Amino acid sequence: MRRAPSSAPRAGHTLAPPSWRVWSALSIVYVLWGGTYVAIRVMVEDVPPLLGAGARFAIAGVAMLVFLAARGHRVRVSPRSLVAAGLVGLLLPAGGNGLVTVAERDVPAGLAALLIASVPLWLVLMRSTVGRERVHRGTLAGVAVGFCGLGLLLLPGSRPAEATAGGILLVLVAAGSWATGSFLSPRLSMPSDPLVSTGWQMVVGGGALLAGALATGEANDLHLADASAKSLLAFAYLVIAGSLVAFTAYAWLLQNVPISKVATYAYVNPLVAVVLGWALLSEQLSVGTLAGAGLIVASVAAIVTRESAHPPPEPEPVPVPASEATTAEDERCIKQPAVVDSVS
């Protein structure tokens, strides 16, 4: 049976993990995931976006599944669970991160991160409309404030001059795709092991992006001999740091730390991206951008705090296929990552 992450230690653990280890894992998630937006912006200077994003997730997904299999995890899943993981893979790595990668040819990294930070706002709206959940007025007020900040970011005088309307629209579509995947994930019969599930999501999402790259002729635009060292290093960063190291730290946090603390990455990541974009890429920070960023980050922080203190009712549990629940560890389910850049 699927259930939400618990703040209690796992079975067999009598002591909470040391504080240094918790904050080391949080720092990895904060910095590495925040840095993915800057890495994407650098990568697409020389690497076609669909091809780069597809290769990134396909390599990371295969590497994760091979590693897990070597560690004794059951990576074979039922057809039903594979379809569910594949659907979420199309919505998260492909529709979410893939579209952001395409958009960052025309949108600065910091602005893209702030627009993607609106995912929790869209998710609350989906819960209250599609899911017909009763959402607390305080949460809805936070959503309203967040959308005011989003409006500020989109004003012609506030957004950076190099940000095109088409690129911004694409990032918003990516945010909607990520929110949809996050909404559906706990309602589907996903693989019971969250790391195995993520591996299959990345494989399917990466495969879909590679198919899109081939269909659009991007393979003909790749000239590795002419690609700069910084673009290739950015790609390596996205595969290793963004998709493997940071997600492993995130999965560990979900199992060992209260969800209210883990969820802080949702409003720290965009701040890290904005600062890194300004420091490393000389991205513009206007008064309107800073005001919009403040409203969005404050609203997401308020929503995360409110939802952690008063969690929404769980979706109807989905039984785990008997073929996958072979051990007590296999049966231990945690909710799939629901942010934004949980595989960023």
C-alpha positions in Angstrom: 0.0 0.0 0.0 1.3 3.4 -0.9 1.7 6.0 1.8 3.2 9.4 2.3 6.8 10.0 3.6 7.0 9.6 7.4 9.0 11.9 9.7 9.7 8.9 11.9 12.9 7.0 11.5 12.8 3.8 9.4 12.3 0.4 11.0 15.5 -0.6 12.7 16.7 3.0 13.3 16.6 4.1 16.9 18.4 7.4 16.6 17.9 10.4 14.3 20.7 10.9 11.8 23.4 13.4 12.9 22.7 17.0 12.2 25.8 17.4 10.0 24.6 14.6 7.7 21.1 16.1 7.4 22.5 19.5 6.5 25.1 18.1 4.2 22.3 16.3 2.2 20.1 19.4 2.3 23.0 21.6 1.0 23.6 19.1 -1.8 19.9 19.4 -2.8 19.8 23.2 -2.4 23.0 23.9 -4.4 23.1 21.2 -7.0 19.5 21.4 -8.0 19.6 25.2 -7.9 22.7 25.0 -10.1 21.0 22.9 -12.8 19.3 26.0 -14.2 22.6 27.7 -14.8 24.1 24.4 -16.2 21.2 24.1 -18.7 21.7 27.6 -19.9 25.4 26.9 -20.5 24.8 23.5 -22.1 22.4 24.7 -24.7 24.9 27.2 -26.1 26.5 24.3 -28.0 24.3 21.2 -27.4 20.8 21.0 -29.0 18.3 21.1 -26.1 16.2 18.0 -26.8 19.2 15.9 -27.6 21.1 17.2 -24.5 18.2 16.7 -22.1 17.3 13.3 -23.6 20.9 12.0 -23.3 21.2 13.4 -19.8 18.1 11.5 -18.5 18.7 8.4 -20.5 22.3 8.0 -19.2 21.3 8.9 -15.7 18.4 6.6 -15.7 20.3 3.6 -17.0 23.2 4.3 -14.6 20.8 4.5 -11.7 19.0 1.2 -12.5 22.3 -0.6 -13.1 23.7 0.6 -9.8 20.5 -0.3 -7.9 20.5 -3.8 -9.5 24.1 -4.2 -8.4 23.1 -3.2 -4.8 20.4 -5.9 -4.8 17.3 -3.7 -5.6 14.6 -5.3 -7.6 14.6 -3.2 -10.8 12.2 -5.4 -12.8 8.6 -4.1 -12.3 5.2 -5.1 -13.4 3.8 -3.8 -16.7 1.3 -1.8 -14.8 3.9 -0.1 -12.7 6.1 0.5 -15.7 3.3 2.2 -17.6 2.6 4.4 -14.5 6.3 5.3 -14.2 6.5 5.9 -17.9 3.5 8.3 -17.8 5.1 10.3 -15.0 8.4 10.2 -16.8 6.8 11.8 -19.8 5.3 14.6 -17.6 8.3 15.2 -15.3 11.7 14.6 -17.0 10.4 15.1 -20.5 7.6 17.6 -20.2 9.0 19.4 -17.2 12.8 19.5 -17.5 12.9 18.9 -21.2 10.8 21.9 -22.1 12.8 24.0 -19.6 15.9 23.0 -21.4 14.4 24.1 -24.8 13.2 27.4 -23.3 16.5 28.3 -21.7 17.9 29.2 -25.1 15.7 32.3 -24.8 15.1 32.6 -21.1 17.7 33.4 -18.4 18.4 30.7 -15.8 17.2 32.8 -12.8 13.9 33.7 -14.5 13.3 30.1 -15.5 13.8 28.9 -12.0 11.4 31.5 -10.6 8.7 30.5 -13.1 9.2 26.8 -12.3 8.9 27.7 -8.6 5.2 28.3 -9.3 4.6 24.5 -9.5 3.3 24.2 -5.9 0.8 26.9 -6.7 -0.5 25.0 -9.8 -0.5 21.8 -7.7 -2.8 23.4 -5.0 -5.2 24.5 -7.8 -5.3 21.0 -9.2 -6.0 19.5 -5.8 -8.9 21.9 -5.2 -10.4 21.6 -8.7 -9.6 18.3 -10.3 -9.0 16.4 -6.9 -12.0 18.2 -5.2 -10.0 18.5 -2.0 -10.9 21.1 0.6 -7.9 23.4 0.7 -7.5 25.7 3.7 -8.1 29.4 3.1 -4.6 30.3 4.2 -3.1 28.0 1.5 -5.4 29.6 -1.1 -4.3 33.1 0.1 -0.7 31.9 -0.4 -1.5 30.8 -3.9 -3.0 34.2 -4.7 0.1 36.0 -3.5 2.3 33.7 -5.5 0.4 34.4 -8.7 0.7 38.1 -8.1 4.4 37.5 -8.0 4.2 35.5 -11.2 2.4 38.4 -12.8 5.1 40.8 -11.8 7.7 38.6 -13.4 5.8 38.6 -16.7 5.3 42.4 -16.9 7.3 43.7 -20.0 9.2 46.2 -17.8 10.2 43.6 -15.2 11.4 40.6 -17.1 14.9 40.6 -18.7 15.1 42.1 -22.2 16.5 38.8 -23.6 13.6 36.7 -22.3 11.2 36.1 -25.2 7.4 35.6 -24.9 7.7 32.2 -26.5 10.4 31.0 -24.1 8.4 32.2 -21.1 5.3 30.5 -22.3 7.3 27.3 -22.8 8.5 27.4 -19.2 5.0 27.9 -18.0 3.9 24.8 -20.0 6.7 22.9 -18.4 5.5 24.0 -14.9 2.0 22.8 -15.8 3.5 19.5 -17.0 5.5 19.1 -13.8 2.5 19.9 -11.6 0.3 17.4 -13.5 2.9 14.7 -13.0 3.2 15.5 -9.3 -0.5 15.4 -8.9 -0.9 12.1 -10.7 2.1 10.3 -9.2 0.6 9.3 -5.8 -2.6 8.3 -7.5 -0.9 5.7 -9.8 0.4 2.3 -9.2 4.1 3.3 -9.2 7.0 1.0 -8.5 7.4 0.6 -4.8 11.1 1.5 -4.6 11.3 5.3 -5.2 14.8 5.1 -6.7 13.8 2.3 -9.1 10.7 4.4 -10.0 12.8 7.4 -10.7 15.3 5.4 -12.8 12.5 4.2 -15.0 11.0 7.7 -15.2 14.3 9.1 -16.4 14.8 6.2 -18.9 11.3 6.8 -20.4 11.5 10.6 -20.3 15.0 10.6 -21.8 13.9 8.2 -24.5 11.0 10.4 -25.4 13.2 13.5 -25.6 15.8 11.6 -27.8 12.9 10.6 -30.1 11.8 14.2 -30.3 15.4 15.2 -31.1 15.7 12.8 -33.9 12.3 13.8 -35.3 13.2 17.5 -35.4 16.7 16.8 -36.9 18.6 18.0 -33.9 21.2 15.2 -34.3 22.4 17.0 -37.4 23.0 20.2 -35.3 25.4 18.5 -32.9 29.0 19.1 -33.6 31.0 17.8 -30.6 34.3 18.9 -32.1 33.1 22.5 -32.0 31.4 22.3 -28.6 33.0 24.4 -25.9 34.5 22.7 -22.9 32.1 24.6 -20.6 29.0 23.2 -22.5 30.3 19.7 -22.2 31.1 20.2 -18.5 27.6 21.6 -18.0 26.2 18.4 -19.5 28.3 16.2 -17.3 27.2 18.3 -14.3 23.5 17.7 -15.2 24.0 13.9 -15.5 26.2 13.3 -12.4 25.4 16.1 -10.0 21.8 17.1 -10.9 20.3 13.7 -11.7 22.4 11.2 -9.7 24.1 12.8 -6.6 21.3 15.3 -5.7 18.5 12.8 -6.2 20.2 10.2 -4.0 20.6 12.8 -1.3 16.9 13.8 -1.7 15.7 10.2 -1.5 17.7 9.7 1.7 16.3 12.9 3.2 12.7 11.7 2.5 13.3 8.6 4.5 15.2 10.1 7.4 14.1 13.8 7.9 10.7 15.4 8.5 9.0 16.3 5.2 8.6 19.9 6.3 12.4 20.3 6.3 12.9 18.4 3.1 10.3 20.5 1.3 12.3 23.7 1.9 14.2 23.0 -1.3 11.1 24.2 -3.2 11.8 27.8 -2.3 15.6 27.6 -1.8 16.4 26.3 -5.3 15.1 29.3 -7.2 17.0 31.7 -4.9 20.2 29.7 -5.6 19.5 29.8 -9.3 18.9 33.5 -9.3 22.2 34.2 -7.4 24.2 31.8 -9.5 22.7 33.3 -12.7 23.7 36.8 -11.6 27.2 35.8 -10.4 28.2 33.4 -13.1 26.2 34.5 -16.2 25.8 38.2 -15.4 22.0 37.9 -15.6 19.9 41.0 -15.1 18.2 41.6 -11.7 15.6 44.3 -12.0 13.4 45.7 -9.2 10.4 44.0 -10.8 12.3 40.6 -10.9 13.3 40.9 -7.3 9.8 41.9 -6.2 8.2 39.0 -8.1 10.8 36.6 -6.8 10.1 37.7 -3.2 6.4 37.2 -3.6 6.7 33.7 -5.2 9.3 32.5 -2.7 7.3 33.8 0.2 4.1 32.2 -1.0 5.7 28.9 -1.6 7.4 29.0 1.8 4.0 29.8 3.4 2.3 27.0 1.5 5.0 24.4 2.3 4.8 25.4 6.0 1.0 25.3 6.1 0.8 22.0 4.3 3.4 20.4 6.5 1.6 21.4 9.6 -1.8 20.4 8.2 -1.2 17.8 5.5 -4.0 17.2 2.9 -5.9 13.9 2.9 -4.0 11.2 1.1 -5.3 10.0 -2.3 -7.0 6.6 -2.4 -4.2 4.1 -1.8 -3.0 2.1 -4.8 -2.1 -1.5 -4.1 1.5 -2.5 -5.0 1.5 -5.4 -7.4 2.3 -8.6 -5.5 5.2 -9.4 -7.9 7.0 -6.3 -6.6 6.3 -6.6 -2.9 8.8 -9.5 -2.2 10.4 -8.1 0.9 9.6 -5.7 3.8 11.9 -3.2 2.2 10.2 -3.5 -1.2 6.8 -2.9 0.4 8.0 0.3 2.1 6.6 3.0 -0.2 7.2 6.8 -0.1 5.5 9.3 -2.2 7.2 10.2 -5.4 9.1 13.5 -5.5 6.7 16.3 -6.2 8.7 19.3 -7.2 9.9 20.9 -9.3 13.1 20.0 -10.1 13.2 16.8 -8.2 15.1 15.3 -11.0 16.6 18.5 -12.3 
